[in-house]
Amino acid sequence: MTDIGLARVGSVDALADTIRHAAAHDAPLRLVGSGTWLHGGSPFDGRSRLSLRALAGVVHYEPGDLVVTAYAGTTLAELDAITRAHGQMLAIAPYGSPESTLGAVVATGTHAPLAFGDLQVRDLVLGLASVTGTGEHIRAGGRVVKNVAGFDLVRLQVGAWGTLGAITEVTLRLHAVPDVDRVVVGTSTRPAATLLAALVENRAPIPMLVVRTPGSERQIWARISGNPARAAALEAHLAQLGVAALHPVTDVRPLHVVPDGARILRVRAPRAHAAALLDALEARYPHATLAWDPVRGTARVILPADLTHGVLDGDAEAQALSTQCGGTTVAVAIDQGRATVRRRTPLEQRVKHALDPRDILNRLGTP
Ligand SMILES: Cc1cc2nc3c(=O)[nH]c(=O)nc-3n(C[C@H](O)[C@H](O)[C@H](O)COP(=O)(O)OP(=O)(O)OC[C@H]3O[C@@H](n4cnc5c(N)ncnc54)[C@H](O)[C@@H]3O)c2cc1C
């Protein structure tokens, strides 16, 4: 079957018609937002792509409620321009570009570094609408925080990578833009194990990352936000934890930059073993950029393309790292550069079949 290129839809009805037509002709669709991360996640059948970028704009926005509903093709930058005019913001700045679309950020359950209040996208989605693989338009959740009655279909779609529905609309919780909101970077004079233990135990409400770029010492990146008194107190607390030479950084893009062809691993281990994990990661991937999150105990590992480690197998990497960490459990997910498809569990297959019986939406397989 030839690649029919990129089709575009500008309305929910047109999307539903396109999906029904694809189902009737067994022509799987690759859903596209801004197309900045089609190489992320699992390999999908990419022969016919369907762009939802034109399905954009705000549907409903009540600044007084700190809630906004927007179409899935709206970009983070477009949303930010509208909400910031009311002194409000989305608490997360996901990895990737501000051109990322809301539908994709929700579908990928995107991780965001140094998120305000350590929130992640799944904490901010109050409701969504999507079109299933049979062309049915469904709604889940609502416009208020406590709105879930019955199955929480919102959570089902967050991180489903578009395999359970093409997201058309998203309702998000917003936050007021704080008086002070800056990122600071420092280093530590304390022994690594002591510092990491301190960050795990008494990090207070400071979103943080321990970052190591090849050839440089570990740095502690932290997000300081609130009123001036709170900001000063948080920076004093950082100093107590042993973080020194604190200085503000205006450009956090270095946290987002991923060289072309690079692979991204997400490595998780119990936080009590943080020091062993970071040592093991630095030994196993000396040329990688690492960012370890003390809240979740996860490390993002960016492996440059030219220093290939061959075909990466997450389980084999997890086993090797576990051995280097003295046998503690380590889990490895490949967020970018995955060559193999993970088999769905029987329950996942039944859920997929219920919402997309012809496996039309983001069919797993060779790109
Ligand atoms: C260089 C780079 C690094 C990144 N690193 C990470 C990372 O480490 N961790 C992480 O979690 N995220 C990461 N992201 C992802 C990012 O934050 C966003 O998820 C993504 O960029 C979305 O932008 P997009 O609109 O271009 O999506 P696209 O690239 O168009 O789509 C991304 C995925 O979402 C699906 N999709 C798009 N729109 C919809 C929709 N309306 N309904 C259902 N499915 C849809 C697509 O099929 C595709 O699988 C990275 C992105 C980039 C560009």
The ligand as a MOL file (V3000), in Angstrom:
LIG
                    3D

  0  0  0     0  0            999 V3000
M  V30 BEGIN CTAB
M  V30 COUNTS 53 58 0 0 0
M  V30 BEGIN ATOM
M  V30 1 C 12.8230 16.2880 21.0490 0
M  V30 2 C 11.6670 15.8800 21.9160 0
M  V30 3 C 11.9080 15.1870 23.0630 0
M  V30 4 C 10.8340 14.7710 23.8320 0
M  V30 5 N 11.1060 14.0860 24.9400 0
M  V30 6 C 10.0820 13.6290 25.6340 0
M  V30 7 C 10.3110 12.8400 26.7920 0
M  V30 8 O 11.4250 12.5550 27.1630 0
M  V30 9 N 9.2530 12.3820 27.4570 0
M  V30 10 C 7.9760 12.6690 27.0380 0
M  V30 11 O 7.0510 12.2030 27.6640 0
M  V30 12 N 7.6930 13.4290 25.9670 0
M  V30 13 C 8.7330 13.8960 25.2570 0
M  V30 14 N 8.4830 14.6410 24.1790 0
M  V30 15 C 7.0970 14.7780 23.7280 0
M  V30 16 C 6.4640 16.1070 23.8100 0
M  V30 17 O 6.4630 16.6250 24.9670 0
M  V30 18 C 5.0760 16.0500 23.2330 0
M  V30 19 O 4.3630 14.9600 23.5510 0
M  V30 20 C 5.1110 16.1530 21.7670 0
M  V30 21 O 6.1370 16.9030 21.4100 0
M  V30 22 C 3.8830 16.6320 21.1640 0
M  V30 23 O 3.9900 17.4190 20.1220 0
M  V30 24 P 3.3470 17.2480 18.7000 0
M  V30 25 O 2.0340 17.9440 18.6460 0
M  V30 26 O 4.3560 17.6080 17.7140 0
M  V30 27 O 3.0570 15.6760 18.6220 0
M  V30 28 P 3.2190 14.6880 17.4100 0
M  V30 29 O 4.6560 14.4370 17.1890 0
M  V30 30 O 2.4010 15.1440 16.2640 0
M  V30 31 O 2.5190 13.4080 18.0560 0
M  V30 32 C 3.0810 12.7930 19.1820 0
M  V30 33 C 2.2640 11.5240 19.4590 0
M  V30 34 O 0.9560 11.8850 19.8820 0
M  V30 35 C -0.0480 11.2950 19.0170 0
M  V30 36 N -1.1010 12.2980 18.8330 0
M  V30 37 C -0.9460 13.5380 18.3210 0
M  V30 38 N -2.1200 14.2080 18.3640 0
M  V30 39 C -3.0370 13.3550 18.9090 0
M  V30 40 C -4.4480 13.4510 19.2260 0
M  V30 41 N -5.1480 14.5680 18.9980 0
M  V30 42 N -5.0670 12.3660 19.7550 0
M  V30 43 C -4.3770 11.2280 20.0110 0
M  V30 44 N -3.0400 11.0690 19.7390 0
M  V30 45 C -2.3860 12.1270 19.2140 0
M  V30 46 C 0.6760 10.9920 17.7210 0
M  V30 47 O 0.0560 9.9360 17.0310 0
M  V30 48 C 2.0780 10.6400 18.2190 0
M  V30 49 O 2.1470 9.2720 18.5990 0
M  V30 50 C 9.5110 15.0720 23.4190 0
M  V30 51 C 9.2750 15.7900 22.2570 0
M  V30 52 C 10.3370 16.1850 21.5030 0
M  V30 53 C 10.0820 16.9410 20.2410 0
M  V30 END ATOM
M  V30 BEGIN BOND
M  V30 1 1 1 2
M  V30 2 1 2 3
M  V30 3 2 2 52
M  V30 4 2 3 4
M  V30 5 1 4 5
M  V30 6 1 4 50
M  V30 7 2 5 6
M  V30 8 1 6 7
M  V30 9 1 6 13
M  V30 10 2 7 8
M  V30 11 1 7 9
M  V30 12 1 9 10
M  V30 13 2 10 11
M  V30 14 1 10 12
M  V30 15 2 12 13
M  V30 16 1 13 14
M  V30 17 1 14 15
M  V30 18 1 14 50
M  V30 19 1 15 16
M  V30 20 1 16 17
M  V30 21 1 16 18
M  V30 22 1 18 19
M  V30 23 1 18 20
M  V30 24 1 20 21
M  V30 25 1 20 22
M  V30 26 1 22 23
M  V30 27 1 23 24
M  V30 28 2 24 25
M  V30 29 1 24 26
M  V30 30 1 24 27
M  V30 31 1 27 28
M  V30 32 2 28 29
M  V30 33 1 28 30
M  V30 34 1 28 31
M  V30 35 1 31 32
M  V30 36 1 32 33
M  V30 37 1 33 34
M  V30 38 1 33 48
M  V30 39 1 34 35
M  V30 40 1 35 36
M  V30 41 1 35 46
M  V30 42 1 36 37
M  V30 43 1 36 45
M  V30 44 2 37 38
M  V30 45 1 38 39
M  V30 46 1 39 40
M  V30 47 2 39 45
M  V30 48 1 40 41
M  V30 49 2 40 42
M  V30 50 1 42 43
M  V30 51 2 43 44
M  V30 52 1 44 45
M  V30 53 1 46 47
M  V30 54 1 46 48
M  V30 55 1 48 49
M  V30 56 2 50 51
M  V30 57 1 51 52
M  V30 58 1 52 53
M  V30 END BOND
M  V30 END CTAB
M  END
